[in-house]
Amino acid sequence: MTQSTEPPNPRSRPASLAVWMSASVAVFVLLGSLSLVLAFERHLDREERQAFEGLARVNAGFLERTRLPQSEKMAAQLGEIIGASVFFWQPKTGLVVGKPNDSVDSAALRMACDGKVKVMPDGAWMVGVLGRDGTRVIFLRPKAQRVRAMDRADTWLALGVFWVLSLGLGWWLARRVTRPLRSLAESLPLVGTEGELPVLPVARGDEIGQLAQTLTRTHESLRNERERRRAAERHAMLGRMATSLAHEVRNPVAAIRLHAQLLELATPDEAAISRGLIESEAERIEGLVSQWLSYAKPAPPVLAEVNLVEALRQALRLIEPQARHAGVLLDSQVAEDSLGLVIFADRHRVQQVLGNVLLNAVQAMPCGGRVSVRVEEAAAQVAVVVEDEGAGFSASALARLGEPFYSEKEGGMGLGLAVVKDICEAHGGGLAVETRSCGGARVRAVFAKVPGGFPNNSISIHAITS
């Protein structure tokens, strides 16, 4: 018993899990990096705001305590020290001292001087601090003076290197997972078959290693079970064959023993009859043994040109005495133009097919009848058609055609049609049987004239091996 398996096709695999896992890691790292950069920028922005607000309050308090003049020179000097523009606005007089541009007036008038950073339309930071006499001290830091992390080239370089390393790490991790998974997937169709499994990662201590060990143990268990089942099937088949053969041989042996005992007291005429019966029963046993051996261990074929009509006539001559004894008429309907029909086959096997088919037809009519035989020729095949007037085939027999050891005939071994079917199929043809509408059976044994792909040294026939 063999089980054919198709090797897995690596080109038919779905999208690589390694690519999916690497892409997922890359996307996660990218989004995580951007999120961290944005969070870091927000943190830096908050710290800069707090530092600028503190600086503004400290300097405004210093001006308030020292009562320094609120002049343009003071605004310029203080701004140079703290790195920001400083100007003064007196709401009572509406005078703005030290203002950097005209747009500051409207913004300063609208701004709440609570010491908190206000963002100008151009992105600049402005902090206003209210003095005791109502004077407002305004601190302005232009946007250009603030350095953000995303504006730095080295930040992007560091992120790029980090992303590349993360992608490489993700790809390595994915390959570490997908390679053993792929080998396990390719091994699954081979589990329990005759072939050996590829090298699996059984040495790994993780879940993949456990899966590989389980797969290996399952493979060995199934192989051992297959061998045990084969042995059981062989023993069962040998038992059925031995039982069938013993059943068939028992009657001829009993007849031989009886007539051998009668020879001592028999008259010459009776002795001649007994010797003839002994020879006949011995030939019957020899035929049974030959049939058994041809199925159990077929001999190598001898391929040659075989005249099918001559082989059929020889089979008819051999079966004629038994047919005459059973009251069966053999009617050969071979056309004259088929006399030279030649096929390329094993002569002994073809003779065996014709003899078995004719013998079954004769045995199907114990009370007599007619067996007609004809040859039908096609372009590449030729068929020998045998029809009898017996009971025909039952539905069960038709369904189990060619099954060894199945027979509805009394004392039959169930090997005749099984051997015929295998020989015909080995010769590029086949066996077809049916029950005729008018009664009786029709058996069609088909041979190819020149079988294609014929083996060089053996014919494909079921064999029992020890």
WOGINOR-V615245 format. One line per field, one symbol per residue. phi: phi as a letter, one per 20 degrees, with the letter a starting at -180 (. if undefined). psi: psi as a letter, one per 20 degrees, with the letter a starting at -180 (. if undefined). burial: # if it has 9 or more other ideal C-beta (glycine too) atoms within 8 Angstrom, else .. A space follows every 10 residues. Layout:
# WOGINOR-V615245
phi=???
psi=???
burial=???
This chain:
# WOGINOR-V615245
phi=.cceceffef feffgfffff ffffffffff ffffffffff ffffffffff ffffffffff fffffelffe dfffffffff fembecbdcd ffemeddmff bfffgffffe feedmdfdef genfeccdce efenfddddc dfffeeedff eeffffffff ffffffffff ffffffefff ffffffegfe fneffefffd ffefeeffff ffffffffff ffffffffff ffffffffff ffffffffeg ffffffffff ffffdefgff ffffffffff ffffffffff ffffefbffg fdeafcffff ffffffffef fffffemdee dedffffdfe fccdaeffff ffffffffff ffffcfdnqc ddcbdddcfd cccddcccde fmeffffffd gnffmdbeef mfemdgffff ffffffemcr cccaeffeon dcddedcffc ffmfffcbdf cgcddf
psi=pqopppqqoh ijqaqphggg gghggggggg hhgggggghh ghggggghgh ghgggghghh hghhhikqpm rhgggggghh gikrpprqpo hgijpppjqh rhihghghhi ppmjjqpppr hjiqpppppp rhjiqppppp oqhhippqhi iphhghgggg ghgghggggg gggghhghgh hghghhhgii piahrqqrpq miiqjahghg gggggghggh ghgghgghhg ggggghghgg ghggghhhhg ghgggggghh hihhjqrggh hggghghggg hghgghgggg gghhghnpqp qoprppohgg hghghhhhig ghghhjkppo opkpqhijhj pproaogggg hgggggghgh ggiimijrap oqprpppagi rqpoppprkb iaprhghhhk pjpqjppjpo jqhkifhggg ghgghhkjca ppqrpqhjqr qppoopqqgn pqkpqhjqpn qpqpq.
burial=.......... ......#### ##.###..## ..#...#..# #..#...##. .##.###.## #.##.....# ...###.##. .#.####### .....####. ...##.##.. #...#.##.# ...######. #..####### #.......#. .#..##..#. .##..##.## #.###.##.# ####.##.## ###...#..# #..#...##. ###.##.##. .##..#..## ..##..##.# #..##.###. .##.##..## .##..#...# #..##.##.. ##.##..##. ##.##..#.. #....####. ######..## .##..#.#.# .#.#...#.. ########## ########## #####...#. #.###..... ########## .##...##.. ##.##..... .######### #########. #.#.##...# #########. #..#....#. #..#..
